[in-house]
Amino acid sequence: MSDLIKALSIFLKYGDPSYPTHCEHDVLTICGIDPCLVSEDDVVLLEELGFFIFEGECFTSYKFGSS
């Protein structure tokens, strides 16, 4: 759980959307955070925590999906 909290804390630096997550088919998606605005250092950290940029539009994780 600590990796998820660390990742969410990083995302919070880049916005505070009203509906920040979507989970479907074992994939957790972070909505409302533009990957273009996230620093390269934070992208690397997020990847280490299990989140990846999906199609340049959002961040997704298979580590924290439903199931």
Phi and psi restraints in degrees (value plus and minus 20) as a CYANA .aco file:
   2 SER   PHI     -83.0   -43.0
   2 SER   PSI     -54.8   -14.8
   3 ASP   PHI     -84.1   -44.1
   3 ASP   PSI     -58.6   -18.6
   4 LEU   PHI     -85.2   -45.2
   4 LEU   PSI     -63.5   -23.5
   5 ILE   PHI     -85.0   -45.0
   5 ILE   PSI     -60.8   -20.8
   6 LYS   PHI     -81.1   -41.1
   6 LYS   PSI     -64.6   -24.6
   7 ALA   PHI     -83.8   -43.8
   7 ALA   PSI     -65.2   -25.2
   8 LEU   PHI     -83.1   -43.1
   8 LEU   PSI     -54.1   -14.1
   9 SER   PHI     -85.0   -45.0
   9 SER   PSI     -57.7   -17.7
  10 ILE   PHI     -86.3   -46.3
  10 ILE   PSI     -66.7   -26.7
  11 PHE   PHI     -79.1   -39.1
  11 PHE   PSI     -57.1   -17.1
  12 LEU   PHI     -80.7   -40.7
  12 LEU   PSI     -48.0    -8.0
  13 LYS   PHI     -83.6   -43.6
  13 LYS   PSI     -42.8    -2.8
  14 TYR   PHI    -129.0   -89.0
  14 TYR   PSI     -14.6    25.4
  15 GLY   PHI     134.9   174.9
  15 GLY   PSI     144.8   184.8
  16 ASP   PHI    -156.6  -116.6
  16 ASP   PSI      46.7    86.7
  17 PRO   PHI     -85.4   -45.4
  17 PRO   PSI     131.2   171.2
  18 SER   PHI     -85.9   -45.9
  18 SER   PSI     -56.4   -16.4
  19 TYR   PHI    -145.5  -105.5
  19 TYR   PSI      62.8   102.8
  20 PRO   PHI    -101.4   -61.4
  20 PRO   PSI     -34.3     5.7
  21 THR   PHI    -151.1  -111.1
  21 THR   PSI     136.2   176.2
  22 HIS   PHI    -165.6  -125.6
  22 HIS   PSI     112.9   152.9
  23 CYS   PHI    -146.6  -106.6
  23 CYS   PSI     105.5   145.5
  24 GLU   PHI    -177.0  -137.0
  24 GLU   PSI     118.0   158.0
  25 HIS   PHI      32.5    72.5
  25 HIS   PSI      25.4    65.4
  26 ASP   PHI      44.8    84.8
  26 ASP   PSI       3.1    43.1
  27 VAL   PHI    -145.1  -105.1
  27 VAL   PSI     104.6   144.6
  28 LEU   PHI    -113.4   -73.4
  28 LEU   PSI     104.3   144.3
  29 THR   PHI    -132.8   -92.8
  29 THR   PSI     115.4   155.4
  30 ILE   PHI    -117.0   -77.0
  30 ILE   PSI      99.0   139.0
  31 CYS   PHI    -122.2   -82.2
  31 CYS   PSI     127.9   167.9
  32 GLY   PHI      65.8   105.8
  32 GLY   PSI     -14.4    25.6
  33 ILE   PHI    -134.8   -94.8
  33 ILE   PSI      95.3   135.3
  34 ASP   PHI     -96.6   -56.6
  34 ASP   PSI      96.0   136.0
  35 PRO   PHI     -78.1   -38.1
  35 PRO   PSI     -46.2    -6.2
  36 CYS   PHI     -85.7   -45.7
  36 CYS   PSI     -43.8    -3.8
  37 LEU   PHI    -108.4   -68.4
  37 LEU   PSI     -32.9     7.1
  38 VAL   PHI    -103.4   -63.4
  38 VAL   PSI     111.0   151.0
  39 SER   PHI     -83.1   -43.1
  39 SER   PSI     135.4   175.4
  40 GLU   PHI     -80.3   -40.3
  40 GLU   PSI     -59.1   -19.1
  41 ASP   PHI     -81.5   -41.5
  41 ASP   PSI     -62.4   -22.4
  42 ASP   PHI     -89.8   -49.8
  42 ASP   PSI     -54.3   -14.3
  43 VAL   PHI     -81.6   -41.6
  43 VAL   PSI     -62.8   -22.8
  44 VAL   PHI     -82.8   -42.8
  44 VAL   PSI     -65.6   -25.6
  45 LEU   PHI     -79.9   -39.9
  45 LEU   PSI     -64.6   -24.6
  46 LEU   PHI     -82.7   -42.7
  46 LEU   PSI     -58.4   -18.4
  47 GLU   PHI     -83.2   -43.2
  47 GLU   PSI     -61.1   -21.1
  48 GLU   PHI     -83.7   -43.7
  48 GLU   PSI     -49.9    -9.9
  49 LEU   PHI    -106.8   -66.8
  49 LEU   PSI     -25.9    14.1
  50 GLY   PHI      88.7   128.7
  50 GLY   PSI      -9.5    30.5
  51 PHE   PHI    -131.8   -91.8
  51 PHE   PSI     118.0   158.0
  52 PHE   PHI    -151.0  -111.0
  52 PHE   PSI     130.4   170.4
  53 ILE   PHI     -92.5   -52.5
  53 ILE   PSI     110.1   150.1
  54 PHE   PHI    -130.7   -90.7
  54 PHE   PSI      96.1   136.1
  55 GLU   PHI      31.1    71.1
  55 GLU   PSI       9.4    49.4
  56 GLY   PHI      48.7    88.7
  56 GLY   PSI     -13.3    26.7
  57 GLU   PHI    -131.6   -91.6
  57 GLU   PSI     -48.4    -8.4
  58 CYS   PHI    -177.6  -137.6
  58 CYS   PSI     157.1   197.1
  59 PHE   PHI    -129.2   -89.2
  59 PHE   PSI     121.1   161.1
  60 THR   PHI    -152.2  -112.2
  60 THR   PSI     140.1   180.1
  61 SER   PHI    -165.2  -125.2
  61 SER   PSI     114.2   154.2
  62 TYR   PHI    -111.3   -71.3
  62 TYR   PSI     -35.5     4.5
  63 LYS   PHI     -90.7   -50.7
  63 LYS   PSI     -53.9   -13.9
  64 PHE   PHI    -133.6   -93.6
  64 PHE   PSI      -2.6    37.4
  65 GLY   PHI     -92.4   -52.4
  65 GLY   PSI     156.3   196.3
  66 SER   PHI     -91.5   -51.5
  66 SER   PSI     145.9   185.9
